[in-house]
């Protein structure tokens, strides 16, 4: 029974109008469509577009900031490399200067030690010479004494004076 009622209702609707029945329904549907489009535009599309635009702006700003940061980082890295090279040159110059100063000090100390050694040698040679002179003097005295004794024994004590 239900099936027959549905069929009858469909037949009644089919008889009244066709697929493109032009009456007040078509303009009403067009107005409803325009109102729906306007409401969707105000409620959904514009806020969504604003959100998408703000997100794109945010991403673009972050990209610009990141590029600026990268440029600053590269500049700082270059500056660091230059400072490092300069510091290495300065430290190498300081090391070279320190080595030269150390060599100069060593040379001065060696020269001073050689001078001291030379002075000690000369002093030792002088002391040896003095001892030699003293020994020769003593030998000469002993030779004189022995010569007198020999002469006294040979010639007599009266003749030798």
C-alpha positions as CSV (number, residue, x, y, z in Angstrom):
1,X,0.0,0.0,0.0
2,X,2.8,2.4,0.8
3,X,4.3,1.7,-2.6
4,X,1.1,2.7,-4.3
5,X,1.0,6.0,-2.4
6,X,4.4,7.0,-3.4
7,X,3.8,6.2,-7.0
8,X,0.6,8.3,-7.0
9,X,2.5,11.2,-5.4
10,X,5.2,11.0,-8.0
11,X,2.7,11.0,-10.8
12,X,0.9,14.0,-9.4
13,X,4.2,15.9,-9.2
14,X,5.2,14.9,-12.7
15,X,2.0,16.1,-14.2
16,X,2.2,19.5,-12.5
17,X,5.6,20.6,-13.8
18,X,8.6,19.4,-15.7
19,X,12.2,19.7,-15.1
20,X,12.5,23.3,-16.1
21,X,9.2,24.7,-14.9
22,X,9.5,28.5,-14.9
23,X,7.7,30.0,-12.0
24,X,8.7,31.9,-8.7
25,X,10.9,29.0,-7.6
26,X,13.7,29.7,-10.0
27,X,14.3,33.4,-9.0
28,X,13.8,32.3,-5.3
29,X,16.5,29.7,-5.7
30,X,18.8,32.2,-7.5
31,X,18.3,34.7,-4.6
32,X,19.0,31.9,-2.1
33,X,22.1,30.9,-4.0
34,X,23.3,34.5,-4.0
35,X,22.6,34.9,-0.3
36,X,24.4,31.7,0.4
37,X,27.4,32.8,-1.7
38,X,27.4,36.2,0.1
39,X,27.1,34.5,3.6
40,X,29.8,32.0,2.7
41,X,32.0,34.8,1.4
42,X,31.6,36.8,4.6
43,X,31.7,34.0,7.1
44,X,34.1,31.5,5.5
45,X,36.1,32.7,2.5
46,X,37.2,36.1,3.6
47,X,38.4,35.0,7.1
48,X,40.0,31.9,5.5
49,X,41.6,34.2,2.9
50,X,42.8,36.5,5.6
51,X,44.2,33.6,7.6
52,X,46.0,32.3,4.5
53,X,47.3,35.8,3.6
54,X,48.5,36.4,7.2
55,X,50.1,32.9,7.2
56,X,51.8,33.7,3.9
57,X,53.0,37.1,5.3
58,X,54.2,35.4,8.4
59,X,56.1,32.8,6.4
60,X,57.5,35.5,4.0
61,X,58.6,37.6,7.0
62,X,60.3,34.6,8.7
63,X,62.0,33.8,5.4
64,X,63.3,37.3,5.1
65,X,64.4,37.3,8.7
66,X,66.1,33.9,8.2
67,X,67.9,35.2,5.1
68,X,69.0,38.3,7.0
69,X,70.2,36.1,9.9
70,X,72.0,33.9,7.5
71,X,73.7,36.9,5.9
72,X,74.7,38.2,9.3
73,X,75.9,34.8,10.2
74,X,78.0,34.6,7.1
75,X,79.3,38.1,7.7
76,X,80.2,37.2,11.3
77,X,81.8,33.9,10.1
78,X,83.9,35.8,7.6
79,X,84.8,38.4,10.3
80,X,85.7,35.6,12.6
81,X,87.9,34.0,10.0
82,X,89.7,37.3,9.3
83,X,90.1,37.9,13.1
84,X,91.4,34.4,13.5
85,X,93.9,34.8,10.7
86,X,95.0,38.1,12.0
87,X,95.4,36.6,15.5
88,X,97.4,33.7,14.1
89,X,99.7,36.2,12.3
90,X,100.1,38.2,15.5
91,X,100.7,35.1,17.6
92,X,103.3,33.9,15.0
93,X,105.0,37.3,15.1
94,X,105.0,37.2,18.9
95,X,106.5,33.7,18.8
96,X,109.1,34.7,16.2
97,X,109.9,37.8,18.3
98,X,110.1,35.6,21.5
99,X,112.4,33.1,19.7
100,X,114.6,36.0,18.5
101,X,114.7,37.5,22.0
102,X,115.5,34.1,23.5
103,X,118.3,33.5,21.0
104,X,119.7,37.0,21.7
105,X,119.6,36.2,25.5
106,X,121.3,32.9,24.9
107,X,123.9,34.5,22.7
108,X,124.5,37.2,25.3
109,X,124.8,34.6,28.1
110,X,127.1,32.4,26.0
111,X,129.3,35.4,25.2
112,X,129.3,36.4,28.9
113,X,130.2,32.8,29.9
114,X,132.9,32.8,27.3
115,X,134.2,36.1,28.6
116,X,134.2,34.8,32.2
117,X,135.9,31.6,31.0
118,X,138.5,33.7,29.2
119,X,139.0,35.9,32.2
120,X,139.4,32.8,34.4
121,X,141.9,31.4,31.9
122,X,143.8,34.6,31.9
123,X,143.7,34.8,35.7
124,X,144.8,31.2,35.9
125,X,147.6,31.8,33.4
126,X,148.6,34.9,35.4
127,X,148.6,32.9,38.6
128,X,150.7,30.2,36.9
129,X,153.1,32.8,35.6
130,X,153.4,34.3,39.1
131,X,153.9,30.9,40.6
132,X,156.4,30.1,37.9
133,X,158.2,33.4,38.6
134,X,158.2,32.6,42.3
135,X,159.4,29.1,41.7
136,X,162.2,30.5,39.4
137,X,163.1,33.1,42.0
138,X,163.2,30.4,44.6
139,X,165.3,28.2,42.3
140,X,167.5,31.0,41.5
141,X,168.1,31.7,45.2
142,X,168.7,28.0,45.7
143,X,171.1,28.0,42.7
144,X,172.9,31.0,44.1
145,X,173.1,29.4,47.5
146,X,174.3,26.1,46.1
147,X,176.7,28.0,43.8
148,X,178.2,29.8,46.8
149,X,178.4,26.6,48.7
150,X,180.2,25.0,45.8
151,X,182.5,28.0,45.4
152,X,183.2,28.1,49.1
153,X,184.1,24.5,49.1
154,X,186.2,24.9,46.1
155,X,187.7,28.2,46.7
156,X,187.3,28.8,50.3
157,X,185.0,30.9,52.4
158,X,187.3,33.9,52.4
159,X,187.4,34.5,48.7
160,X,183.7,34.2,48.0
161,X,181.6,37.1,49.1
